[in-house]
Amino acid sequence: MFIHVTLSLLEGMWTAIELFLLTLLFSLPLGLLVAFGSMSKWAPLRHVSRLGHLPAALRHFRPISALTELVVWIIRGTPLMLQLIIIFYGPGMWFDNNIWAFGNGRMVACVVAFVINYACYFSVIYRGGIESIPQGQKEAGQVLGMTKTQIFFKVTLLQVIKRIVPPMSNEIITLVKDTSLARTIAITELVKAGESFMKSDGITWPLFYTMVYYLLFVGLLTLLFNWLEKKLDYFK
């Protein structure tokens, strides 16, 4: 029985790891793009506003950053479980065509929901890290003749990585536990695999065994982030 439970949990663990890795793969770069969007200062009306013919509210209107911040506010203000249900079941009910009704469609829908959700959370962390860099350093780079791209990658980004590691590690560890929400759309991940024995065999010890898998996963990540923080100690 123990071997059977172990094999079942290992299968659920692999599903959780797959969801975890795919989410990070796409949400980390997407979060940076969202952060850039929220910090956008492009304002098509700024030149017209100098004429004084527009209301004050319109003079400071920045459509890209406003739209991005609205999306981030909606995603961060609603539960991931709700977003998962809407993304998976919504298209089939609205358009009478289930776009996820293929092969591994459930996992794809789950990854899409997780990527959108975590990209918004990561974007806030990225933005905080970027805006925490003193403006004087950027101005010094300009004095030295560096382009904005060079300043970002050679001056800003390296310091940002150091500053965002603690909050980013917290979100990534939360992601490990959030993978259990995949069971909402009938994906057999780690928790669902452990719970199945309680329903079929009336035993609860597999649930405690499931905790061991999560603790090992989180423990390894904690060691990894502690090592990374030490490697980045030269930024002081």
LUMTIVO-871765 format. One record per residue: residue in one letter; residue number from 1; y, x, z of N, C-alpha, C in turn. Coordinates in nm, 3 decimals. Layout:
<sites>
 r   k     n_Y     n_X     n_Z    ca_Y    ca_X    ca_Z     c_Y     c_X     c_Z
 A NUM       Y       X       Z       Y       X       Z       Y       X       Z
...
</sites>
This chain:
<sites>
 r   k     n_Y     n_X     n_Z    ca_Y    ca_X    ca_Z     c_Y     c_X     c_Z
 M   1  -0.121   0.084   0.000   0.000   0.000   0.000   0.126   0.087   0.000
 F   2   0.122   0.195   0.079   0.238   0.282   0.088   0.270   0.345  -0.048
 I   3   0.164   0.386  -0.118   0.184   0.448  -0.250   0.242   0.346  -0.348
 H   4   0.192   0.223  -0.341   0.241   0.117  -0.429   0.390   0.089  -0.404
 V   5   0.428   0.084  -0.278   0.568   0.061  -0.242   0.654   0.178  -0.290
 T   6   0.604   0.300  -0.268   0.679   0.419  -0.308   0.705   0.421  -0.458
 L   7   0.602   0.392  -0.536   0.617   0.391  -0.682   0.715   0.284  -0.727
 S   8   0.710   0.168  -0.662   0.801   0.059  -0.696   0.946   0.096  -0.663
 L   9   0.964   0.158  -0.547   1.099   0.199  -0.507   1.151   0.313  -0.595
 L  10   1.063   0.402  -0.637   1.104   0.509  -0.727   1.153   0.453  -0.860
 E  11   1.086   0.350  -0.907   1.129   0.285  -1.031   1.266   0.220  -1.014
 G  12   1.284   0.152  -0.899   1.414   0.093  -0.871   1.521   0.198  -0.852
 M  13   1.482   0.311  -0.793   1.576   0.421  -0.772   1.623   0.479  -0.904
 W  14   1.532   0.491  -1.000   1.569   0.543  -1.131   1.670   0.450  -1.199
 T  15   1.651   0.320  -1.186   1.746   0.224  -1.243   1.883   0.242  -1.179
 A  16   1.885   0.260  -1.046   2.011   0.280  -0.976   2.079   0.409  -1.020
 I  17   2.001   0.516  -1.036   2.056   0.644  -1.080   2.111   0.633  -1.222
 E  18   2.039   0.562  -1.308   2.085   0.543  -1.446   2.218   0.470  -1.449
 L  19   2.229   0.364  -1.371   2.354   0.288  -1.364   2.466   0.374  -1.305
 F  20   2.434   0.451  -1.203   2.531   0.539  -1.139   2.586   0.642  -1.237
 L  21   2.498   0.710  -1.309   2.540   0.816  -1.400   2.619   0.762  -1.519
 L  22   2.573   0.651  -1.575   2.644   0.592  -1.689   2.784   0.543  -1.648
 T  23   2.792   0.489  -1.528   2.923   0.443  -1.479   3.020   0.559  -1.466
 L  24   2.975   0.669  -1.407   3.062   0.785  -1.392   3.098   0.845  -1.527
 L  25   3.001   0.851  -1.617   3.022   0.912  -1.749   3.138   0.846  -1.823
 F  26   3.148   0.714  -1.814   3.250   0.642  -1.889   3.374   0.608  -1.806
 S  27   3.357   0.584  -1.676   3.470   0.538  -1.596   3.566   0.652  -1.558
 L  28   3.515   0.774  -1.542   3.603   0.885  -1.505   3.708   0.914  -1.614
 P  29   3.669   0.931  -1.740   3.772   0.952  -1.843   3.855   0.827  -1.869
 L  30   3.792   0.709  -1.863   3.867   0.585  -1.885   3.970   0.565  -1.775
 G  31   3.935   0.599  -1.654   4.029   0.587  -1.542   4.152   0.673  -1.562
 L  32   4.133   0.793  -1.621   4.247   0.880  -1.648   4.339   0.818  -1.753
 L  33   4.279   0.757  -1.855   4.359   0.689  -1.958   4.436   0.572  -1.899
 V  34   4.371   0.497  -1.810   4.438   0.384  -1.745   4.553   0.435  -1.659
 A  35   4.532   0.548  -1.593   4.639   0.606  -1.510   4.759   0.644  -1.596
 F  36   4.733   0.703  -1.712   4.842   0.736  -1.804   4.915   0.611  -1.848
 G  37   4.838   0.504  -1.873   4.899   0.378  -1.914   4.988   0.320  -1.806
 S  38   4.944   0.327  -1.681   5.023   0.272  -1.571   5.148   0.354  -1.543
 M  39   5.146   0.482  -1.584   5.263   0.568  -1.564   5.352   0.575  -1.687
 S  40   5.315   0.500  -1.790   5.390   0.504  -1.915   5.535   0.463  -1.893
 K  41   5.626   0.539  -1.951   5.769   0.508  -1.940   5.827   0.466  -2.075
 W  42   5.736   0.432  -2.169   5.783   0.389  -2.300   5.849   0.253  -2.289
 A  43   5.974   0.245  -2.323   6.048   0.119  -2.314   6.125   0.097  -2.443
 P  44   6.074   0.013  -2.536   6.138  -0.006  -2.665   6.277  -0.064  -2.657
 L  45   6.312  -0.122  -2.541   6.444  -0.185  -2.529   6.546  -0.096  -2.460
 R  46   6.507   0.027  -2.427   6.599   0.109  -2.346   6.727   0.146  -2.421
 H  47   6.716   0.164  -2.553   6.836   0.200  -2.628   6.926   0.079  -2.648
 V  48   6.863  -0.038  -2.672   6.939  -0.160  -2.691   7.010  -0.199  -2.562
 S  49   6.947  -0.170  -2.448   7.003  -0.213  -2.320   7.135  -0.144  -2.289
 R  50   7.161  -0.032  -2.354   7.286   0.038  -2.329   7.407  -0.046  -2.375
 L  51   7.380  -0.142  -2.463   7.489  -0.226  -2.511   7.530  -0.329  -2.409
 G  52   7.446  -0.349  -2.307   7.480  -0.441  -2.201   7.460  -0.586  -2.234
 H  53   7.388  -0.616  -2.344   7.369  -0.754  -2.384   7.242  -0.817  -2.326
 L  54   7.162  -0.738  -2.254   7.035  -0.789  -2.203   7.039  -0.800  -2.051
 P  55   6.960  -0.895  -1.996   6.951  -0.908  -1.850   6.894  -0.779  -1.790
 A  56   6.924  -0.756  -1.663   6.878  -0.634  -1.596   6.727  -0.623  -1.597
 A  57   6.657  -0.737  -1.581   6.511  -0.736  -1.577   6.454  -0.682  -1.708
 L  58   6.517  -0.719  -1.821   6.467  -0.674  -1.949   6.501  -0.528  -1.976
 R  59   6.607  -0.479  -1.916   6.647  -0.341  -1.939   6.544  -0.243  -1.885
 H  60   6.468  -0.285  -1.786   6.369  -0.198  -1.725   6.226  -0.240  -1.762
 F  61   6.214  -0.320  -1.867   6.082  -0.372  -1.906   6.000  -0.264  -1.974
 R  62   5.883  -0.235  -1.921   5.793  -0.137  -1.979   5.659  -0.206  -2.002
 P  63   5.634  -0.255  -2.122   5.516  -0.338  -2.150   5.383  -0.270  -2.123
 I  64   5.369  -0.142  -2.158   5.239  -0.076  -2.142   5.203  -0.063  -1.995
 S  65   5.295  -0.010  -1.915   5.266   0.008  -1.773   5.251  -0.126  -1.703
 A  66   5.331  -0.226  -1.743   5.322  -0.358  -1.680   5.187  -0.423  -1.707
 L  67   5.141  -0.415  -1.832   5.012  -0.474  -1.869   4.898  -0.402  -1.798
 T  68   4.906  -0.270  -1.795   4.801  -0.190  -1.729   4.793  -0.222  -1.581
 E  69   4.908  -0.229  -1.516   4.910  -0.258  -1.373   4.859  -0.399  -1.344
 L  70   4.884  -0.492  -1.435   4.833  -0.628  -1.417   4.681  -0.630  -1.422
 V  71   4.625  -0.559  -1.520   4.479  -0.553  -1.533   4.417  -0.486  -1.410
 V  72   4.476  -0.376  -1.366   4.425  -0.305  -1.248   4.432  -0.395  -1.125
 W  73   4.541  -0.469  -1.112   4.557  -0.560  -0.998   4.450  -0.668  -0.997
 I  74   4.420  -0.723  -1.115   4.317  -0.829  -1.125   4.179  -0.773  -1.092
 I  75   4.146  -0.658  -1.148   4.013  -0.599  -1.126   3.995  -0.557  -0.980
 R  76   4.097  -0.495  -0.922   4.085  -0.451  -0.783   4.093  -0.568  -0.685
 G  77   4.150  -0.679  -0.728   4.167  -0.793  -0.639   4.056  -0.894  -0.643
 T  78   3.955  -0.871  -0.728   3.842  -0.964  -0.737   3.712  -0.889  -0.714
 P  79   3.609  -0.955  -0.663   3.483  -0.888  -0.632   3.411  -0.839  -0.757
 L  80   3.346  -0.726  -0.746   3.267  -0.671  -0.856   3.155  -0.767  -0.895
 M  81   3.098  -0.834  -0.797   2.990  -0.930  -0.825   3.039  -1.042  -0.917
 L  82   3.160  -1.091  -0.891   3.219  -1.196  -0.974   3.243  -1.146  -1.115
 Q  83   3.294  -1.025  -1.128   3.318  -0.967  -1.260   3.187  -0.950  -1.336
 L  84   3.083  -0.910  -1.266   2.952  -0.891  -1.326   2.897  -1.023  -1.381
 I  85   2.911  -1.129  -1.303   2.863  -1.261  -1.346   2.941  -1.309  -1.468
 I  86   3.073  -1.292  -1.466   3.157  -1.339  -1.577   3.124  -1.262  -1.705
 I  87   3.112  -1.130  -1.695   3.086  -1.048  -1.813   2.949  -1.078  -1.872
 F  88   2.849  -1.102  -1.787   2.715  -1.125  -1.840   2.694  -1.268  -1.890
 Y  89   2.738  -1.367  -1.812   2.713  -1.506  -1.849   2.826  -1.568  -1.932
 G  90   2.947  -1.514  -1.919   3.063  -1.573  -1.985   3.052  -1.588  -2.135
 P  91   3.026  -1.480  -2.211   3.023  -1.491  -2.357   2.926  -1.596  -2.408
 G  92   2.808  -1.606  -2.347   2.710  -1.705  -2.392   2.756  -1.848  -2.370
 M  93   2.831  -1.871  -2.262   2.878  -2.006  -2.231   3.005  -2.041  -2.309
 W  94   3.089  -1.943  -2.336   3.215  -1.969  -2.405   3.198  -1.979  -2.556
 F  95   3.116  -1.889  -2.612   3.103  -1.880  -2.758   2.967  -1.925  -2.809
 D  96   2.884  -1.975  -2.717   2.749  -2.021  -2.753   2.670  -1.910  -2.823
 N  97   2.695  -1.789  -2.779   2.625  -1.674  -2.838   2.615  -1.564  -2.732
 N  98   2.496  -1.543  -2.680   2.477  -1.444  -2.576   2.471  -1.304  -2.638
 I  99   2.580  -1.230  -2.628   2.587  -1.099  -2.690   2.499  -0.996  -2.618
 W 100   2.450  -1.032  -2.501   2.365  -0.939  -2.425   2.217  -0.969  -2.445
 A 101   2.184  -1.062  -2.534   2.045  -1.104  -2.553   1.971  -1.009  -2.647
 F 102   1.967  -0.884  -2.613   1.895  -0.787  -2.695   1.838  -0.681  -2.601
 G 103   1.729  -0.619  -2.642   1.668  -0.508  -2.569   1.705  -0.496  -2.423
 N 104   1.790  -0.398  -2.397   1.832  -0.368  -2.261   1.971  -0.424  -2.233
 G 105   1.994  -0.546  -2.283   2.126  -0.607  -2.275   2.179  -0.624  -2.134
 R 106   2.090  -0.655  -2.040   2.134  -0.675  -1.901   2.194  -0.547  -1.844
 M 107   2.129  -0.436  -1.872   2.181  -0.308  -1.823   2.314  -0.273  -1.890
 V 108   2.325  -0.300  -2.019   2.450  -0.272  -2.090   2.564  -0.354  -2.030
 A 109   2.539  -0.483  -2.006   2.642  -0.569  -1.945   2.679  -0.519  -1.808
 C 110   2.580  -0.473  -1.733   2.605  -0.422  -1.598   2.690  -0.296  -1.604
 V 111   2.659  -0.207  -1.696   2.736  -0.083  -1.711   2.880  -0.114  -1.750
 V 112   2.899  -0.210  -1.842   3.034  -0.247  -1.884   3.116  -0.296  -1.765
 A 113   3.056  -0.384  -1.684   3.126  -0.438  -1.566   3.160  -0.327  -1.467
 F 114   3.065  -0.239  -1.441   3.087  -0.130  -1.345   3.192  -0.031  -1.396
 V 115   3.188   0.001  -1.525   3.282   0.096  -1.581   3.425   0.042  -1.571
 I 116   3.445  -0.083  -1.609   3.579  -0.143  -1.601   3.628  -0.143  -1.457
 N 117   3.542  -0.184  -1.365   3.581  -0.192  -1.225   3.618  -0.055  -1.168
 Y 118   3.531   0.042  -1.186   3.556   0.173  -1.125   3.664   0.252  -1.198
 A 119   3.683   0.227  -1.327   3.792   0.293  -1.398   3.926   0.254  -1.337
 C 120   3.939   0.128  -1.297   4.064   0.082  -1.236   4.085   0.147  -1.099
 Y 121   3.979   0.159  -1.022   3.992   0.226  -0.891   4.022   0.375  -0.908
 F 122   3.954   0.439  -1.002   3.978   0.581  -1.026   4.120   0.604  -1.077
 S 123   4.172   0.511  -1.157   4.306   0.528  -1.213   4.412   0.538  -1.103
 V 124   4.394   0.460  -0.997   4.489   0.464  -0.886   4.482   0.600  -0.816
 I 125   4.361   0.655  -0.803   4.344   0.786  -0.742   4.406   0.894  -0.830
 Y 126   4.379   0.886  -0.960   4.438   0.982  -1.054   4.591   0.977  -1.046
 R 127   4.643   0.857  -1.048   4.789   0.841  -1.048   4.850   0.900  -0.921
 G 128   4.789   0.873  -0.807   4.839   0.927  -0.682   4.837   1.080  -0.682
 G 129   4.729   1.137  -0.739   4.719   1.282  -0.744   4.822   1.344  -0.836
 I 130   4.843   1.283  -0.952   4.940   1.335  -1.048   5.082   1.326  -0.994
 E 131   5.115   1.213  -0.934   5.251   1.193  -0.884   5.279   1.273  -0.757
 S 132   5.174   1.327  -0.695   5.195   1.406  -0.572   5.237   1.550  -0.603
 I 133   5.222   1.591  -0.729   5.261   1.727  -0.766   5.414   1.736  -0.771
 P 134   5.475   1.830  -0.701   5.622   1.842  -0.700   5.681   1.854  -0.840
 Q 135   5.788   1.785  -0.863   5.854   1.787  -0.993   5.903   1.928  -1.028
 G 136   5.934   2.006  -0.924   5.984   2.141  -0.946   5.886   2.229  -1.021
 Q 137   5.756   2.207  -1.000   5.656   2.287  -1.069   5.655   2.256  -1.219
 K 138   5.675   2.129  -1.252   5.680   2.092  -1.393   5.806   2.149  -1.459
 E 139   5.916   2.146  -1.385   6.040   2.201  -1.438   6.030   2.352  -1.456
 A 140   5.959   2.417  -1.365   5.939   2.562  -1.377   5.858   2.594  -1.503
 G 141   5.759   2.510  -1.530   5.679   2.529  -1.651   5.763   2.513  -1.777
 Q 142   5.854   2.418  -1.775   5.942   2.397  -1.890   6.035   2.516  -1.910
 V 143   6.084   2.572  -1.799   6.171   2.689  -1.806   6.096   2.807  -1.870
 L 144   5.966   2.816  -1.842   5.885   2.924  -1.898   5.846   2.899  -2.043
 G 145   5.887   2.785  -2.097   5.860   2.755  -2.237   5.729   2.685  -2.262
 M 146   5.667   2.633  -2.158   5.539   2.563  -2.174   5.563   2.422  -2.226
 T 147   5.469   2.373  -2.307   5.477   2.236  -2.355   5.429   2.142  -2.245
 K 148   5.452   2.012  -2.264   5.408   1.914  -2.164   5.256   1.915  -2.148
 T 149   5.186   1.936  -2.261   5.040   1.942  -2.255   4.993   2.063  -2.176
 Q 150   5.056   2.177  -2.201   5.020   2.299  -2.127   5.050   2.284  -1.978
 I 151   5.162   2.223  -1.947   5.198   2.202  -1.806   5.096   2.113  -1.737
 F 152   5.053   2.009  -1.808   4.958   1.916  -1.747   4.825   1.984  -1.719
 F 153   4.770   2.056  -1.818   4.636   2.113  -1.803   4.635   2.243  -1.722
 K 154   4.741   2.322  -1.727   4.740   2.451  -1.660   4.810   2.451  -1.525
 V 155   4.896   2.351  -1.501   4.969   2.346  -1.375   4.930   2.224  -1.292
 T 156   4.938   2.107  -1.354   4.918   1.982  -1.280   4.772   1.950  -1.254
 L 157   4.689   1.953  -1.360   4.552   1.904  -1.349   4.469   1.978  -1.245
 L 158   4.481   2.112  -1.240   4.401   2.190  -1.145   4.433   2.151  -1.001
 Q 159   4.559   2.126  -0.972   4.598   2.085  -0.837   4.558   1.941  -0.809
 V 160   4.562   1.858  -0.913   4.523   1.718  -0.898   4.376   1.709  -0.859
 I 161   4.292   1.789  -0.924   4.148   1.786  -0.894   4.123   1.815  -0.747
 K 162   4.194   1.916  -0.694   4.180   1.951  -0.552   4.219   1.835  -0.463
 R 163   4.327   1.765  -0.497   4.379   1.659  -0.411   4.300   1.530  -0.419
 I 164   4.234   1.506  -0.531   4.165   1.377  -0.546   4.017   1.384  -0.509
 V 165   3.966   1.503  -0.480   3.823   1.513  -0.447   3.784   1.425  -0.328
 P 166   3.858   1.428  -0.214   3.817   1.343  -0.100   3.816   1.193  -0.132
 P 167   3.926   1.135  -0.186   3.921   0.991  -0.216   3.824   0.959  -0.329
 M 168   3.810   1.050  -0.426   3.717   1.025  -0.535   3.573   1.027  -0.485
 S 169   3.543   1.119  -0.394   3.407   1.126  -0.340   3.373   0.999  -0.263
 N 170   3.472   0.942  -0.195   3.449   0.819  -0.122   3.414   0.705  -0.217
 E 171   3.485   0.694  -0.330   3.458   0.590  -0.427   3.321   0.610  -0.493
 I 172   3.287   0.736  -0.520   3.159   0.763  -0.585   3.042   0.730  -0.493
 I 173   3.058   0.759  -0.364   2.954   0.721  -0.268   2.943   0.569  -0.256
 T 174   3.057   0.502  -0.263   3.055   0.355  -0.263   2.982   0.304  -0.386
 L 175   2.998   0.373  -0.499   2.928   0.334  -0.622   2.777   0.336  -0.603
 V 176   2.727   0.436  -0.529   2.583   0.444  -0.504   2.533   0.313  -0.443
 K 177   2.607   0.263  -0.345   2.565   0.139  -0.276   2.593   0.015  -0.361
 D 178   2.697   0.020  -0.443   2.729  -0.094  -0.527   2.628  -0.117  -0.638
 T 179   2.547  -0.015  -0.669   2.444  -0.035  -0.772   2.348  -0.147  -0.734
 S 180   2.341  -0.180  -0.604   2.255  -0.289  -0.560   2.302  -0.425  -0.612
 L 181   2.428  -0.433  -0.657   2.480  -0.559  -0.711   2.420  -0.593  -0.846
 A 182   2.351  -0.496  -0.907   2.287  -0.522  -1.037   2.183  -0.632  -1.026
 R 183   2.130  -0.653  -0.906   2.032  -0.760  -0.886   2.092  -0.897  -0.913
 T 184   2.226  -0.907  -0.915   2.293  -1.034  -0.941   2.254  -1.091  -1.076
 I 185   2.230  -1.003  -1.174   2.189  -1.050  -1.307   2.042  -1.012  -1.334
 A 186   1.964  -1.012  -1.228   1.818  -0.995  -1.235   1.774  -0.857  -1.285
 I 187   1.849  -0.755  -1.250   1.805  -0.618  -1.278   1.734  -0.566  -1.153
 T 188   1.614  -0.515  -1.170   1.537  -0.468  -1.055   1.579  -0.326  -1.019
 E 189   1.676  -0.317  -0.929   1.718  -0.187  -0.878   1.650  -0.162  -0.743
 L 190   1.700  -0.070  -0.667   1.633  -0.025  -0.545   1.616  -0.135  -0.441
 V 191   1.723  -0.208  -0.409   1.716  -0.312  -0.306   1.625  -0.425  -0.349
 K 192   1.637  -0.466  -0.475   1.553  -0.576  -0.524   1.405  -0.537  -0.523
 A 193   1.378  -0.409  -0.553   1.241  -0.361  -0.549   1.185  -0.367  -0.407
 G 194   1.266  -0.328  -0.308   1.221  -0.334  -0.169   1.208  -0.476  -0.119
 E 195   1.300  -0.562  -0.159   1.299  -0.701  -0.114   1.180  -0.778  -0.171
 S 196   1.132  -0.737  -0.287   1.021  -0.809  -0.350   0.896  -0.809  -0.263
 F 197   0.876  -0.705  -0.183   0.758  -0.699  -0.096   0.772  -0.794   0.023
 M 198   0.894  -0.818   0.065   0.915  -0.913   0.173   0.880  -1.055   0.126
 K 199   0.910  -1.084   0.000   0.882  -1.218  -0.053   0.736  -1.236  -0.090
 S 200   0.675  -1.131  -0.144   0.537  -1.144  -0.192   0.432  -1.116  -0.084
 D 201   0.458  -1.020   0.004   0.359  -0.979   0.103   0.401  -1.009   0.247
 G 202   0.523  -1.055   0.265   0.569  -1.089   0.399   0.587  -0.969   0.490
 I 203   0.622  -0.854   0.433   0.643  -0.733   0.513   0.788  -0.688   0.497
 T 204   0.842  -0.628   0.601   0.983  -0.587   0.599   1.002  -0.436   0.598
 W 205   0.897  -0.359   0.628   0.916  -0.215   0.637   0.962  -0.151   0.505
 P 206   0.928  -0.207   0.388   0.983  -0.147   0.265   1.136  -0.149   0.259
 L 207   1.198  -0.246   0.329   1.344  -0.249   0.332   1.400  -0.128   0.406
 F 208   1.335  -0.092   0.517   1.377   0.027   0.591   1.346   0.155   0.511
 Y 209   1.236   0.150   0.437   1.200   0.262   0.350   1.307   0.278   0.240
 T 210   1.361   0.165   0.195   1.467   0.167   0.094   1.590   0.241   0.145
 M 211   1.619   0.224   0.275   1.734   0.292   0.335   1.721   0.444   0.322
 V 212   1.599   0.495   0.330   1.577   0.639   0.320   1.622   0.691   0.184
 Y 213   1.593   0.615   0.080   1.632   0.656  -0.056   1.784   0.664  -0.067
 Y 214   1.852   0.563  -0.016   1.999   0.562  -0.021   2.057   0.678   0.060
 L 215   2.002   0.701   0.178   2.053   0.808   0.264   2.034   0.946   0.199
 L 216   1.921   0.964   0.132   1.897   1.090   0.062   1.995   1.108  -0.054
 F 217   2.017   1.001  -0.129   2.108   1.003  -0.243   2.250   1.036  -0.197
 V 218   2.296   0.964  -0.095   2.431   0.986  -0.042   2.441   1.123   0.023
 G 219   2.336   1.166   0.090   2.337   1.298   0.154   2.354   1.409   0.053
 L 220   2.284   1.402  -0.059   2.297   1.503  -0.164   2.438   1.504  -0.221
 L 221   2.496   1.385  -0.242   2.632   1.377  -0.294   2.733   1.435  -0.194
 T 222   2.710   1.408  -0.066   2.799   1.460   0.037   2.798   1.612   0.039
 L 223   2.679   1.671   0.028   2.668   1.817   0.022   2.738   1.872  -0.102
 L 224   2.723   1.801  -0.214   2.787   1.844  -0.339   2.939   1.843  -0.327
 F 225   2.994   1.737  -0.269   3.139   1.727  -0.257   3.194   1.826  -0.154
 N 226   3.118   1.849  -0.047   3.161   1.950   0.051   3.168   2.088  -0.014
 W 227   3.068   2.119  -0.097   3.067   2.247  -0.169   3.185   2.256  -0.264
 L 228   3.213   2.144  -0.334   3.323   2.142  -0.431   3.458   2.162  -0.361
 E 229   3.476   2.100  -0.245   3.602   2.117  -0.171   3.621   2.262  -0.128
 K 230   3.512   2.328  -0.088   3.523   2.468  -0.048   3.557   2.556  -0.168
 K 231   3.501   2.523  -0.285   3.529   2.600  -0.406   3.675   2.587  -0.447
 L 232   3.736   2.476  -0.410   3.875   2.450  -0.449   3.974   2.488  -0.339
 D 233   3.928   2.559  -0.237   4.015   2.595  -0.124   4.126   2.691  -0.163
 Y 234   4.113   2.756  -0.279   4.217   2.852  -0.315   4.347   2.782  -0.354
 F 235   4.344   2.646  -0.371   4.466   2.572  -0.395   4.524   2.529  -0.261
 K 236   4.609   2.609  -0.202   4.668   2.578  -0.071   4.818   2.598  -0.079
</sites>
